[in-house]
Amino acid sequence: WPVSSDNISPISNANKPNPNQQFKTKRFNNYKNRRTEESRAPGDCKKMWIPTKFVGKVIGRGGSNISDLEYQSGAKIQVTKETDKEKTLLKLFGTAESFRKATQLINEITQDRQKTYTRNESISPQINSKSVVTSNESVPIKKPERAKFFDMEECLRKEKEYWSNFPEIRKHFYEEHPVVRALTEKDVKEIRLENNNIVVDRVLSTENGAAIPKPVLNFEQAFCRYPEILSQLKKAQFDKPTPIQCQAWPILMSGEDMIGIAQTGSGKTLAFLLPAFIHIEGQLTPKEDRKGPAVLVVAPTRELALQIDKEIKKFNYHSINSYVFETICVYIK
C-alpha cells in the first residue's frame, strides 16, 4: 500500500535526545559537579548549623543568594543533607577570614527573623500570655504604652522656635487709599453687588478677627505706593480692575491667604501675579541669597500652564520676571 511520507520519521532521528531534555541534564550535571567540587574545595572546613526554615532563604532562587554569600565572603558554602528537622548543617571551606565573613553574612539572614512567638500552653482561666522565645529563654512581651495626646501649646512653641531661626518674611504691603478708607459698609456692599455680586467671606470665622479689606475701584487705589506696577498696567492698556482683582489685591497685599473662584478670562492670573511681584521684591533677604523658588504656580494642564506663562511674560517688575520665572511640565502616570 502507498504510505504518505508525512507519517514517516527518518530512523536516524529516532535516537536523538530532546534538545530541551539535553539542556536540563547538562545544567543539572554542571550544578552537581560544582557542588561536588565545592565539597572538595581546598582549605579548612568549618561546620555551622542554621534553622532548617532558613535554608531556602540562604540558597535563594536558583542559588542566587548562596552565590552572593560565596562571592562576598570568599568561602565555599555547602548545604548538606544532614538535618535534625529543626536545624540543618552547613559546611564552610576557606580561610579563617572567609569563615568569619561568611558566618556574619549568614547570621544577618537568619538572626533577624530567628525570634519566634509561642503561646503559653499552661492552662489557666485568668492568664493567657504570650512570650518571646530566643535561645532557650522566655521573655514576656511588654504591651506598648498607650500613646499620649500631644501638648498643642508645646507643639506651637516648638514650631515658633523652629521658624525663628529663619529670616523674617514680610507679608503686609498694602496701604489703604483714603478714598477706600472712607467707604461705608453700605458703599462696600453696593460695589460688590455691582461687580458681578462679589461674595467674600472667611473660611473659618475664628481664624482672624480683623475685617476683610474693602474692594478698590481703580488701579491707583490698589497700587498707589507702586508706580512701576501702575506703569505696567498702563502699558498693557487695561482700563479698570476686574471684579476678582478689585477684591483680591487688597486681601493678598495684606498678607492673607485667599482662594479665588471666577470664570475663565476674569483676570485671576493677574489678581495673584501682581501681589506676588510685590512680595518677592519686598523681602529683606537679597534675591541672590535666596534658595529655591520664590513663587510656585501649579496648573492642571499643559495648555493652561503655557497660557499662564504667556500672561506672566507681559509684565516685568524690578527684573523679577527674568530672575525667577521658569515653566516646567510634570507628567504623572
PyMOL commands that set and color helices and strands:
alter all, ss='L'
color gray80, all
select helices_A, chain A and resi 5-7+11-13+19-39+52-59+61-73+96-111+152-163+178-181+185-194+219-222+227-235+243-252+268-281+287-289+302-312+320-324
alter helices_A, ss='H'
color red, helices_A
select strands_A, chain A and resi 44-51+76-83+87-94+116-119+130-134+137-140
alter strands_A, ss='S'
color yellow, strands_A
deselect
rebuild
show_as cartoon
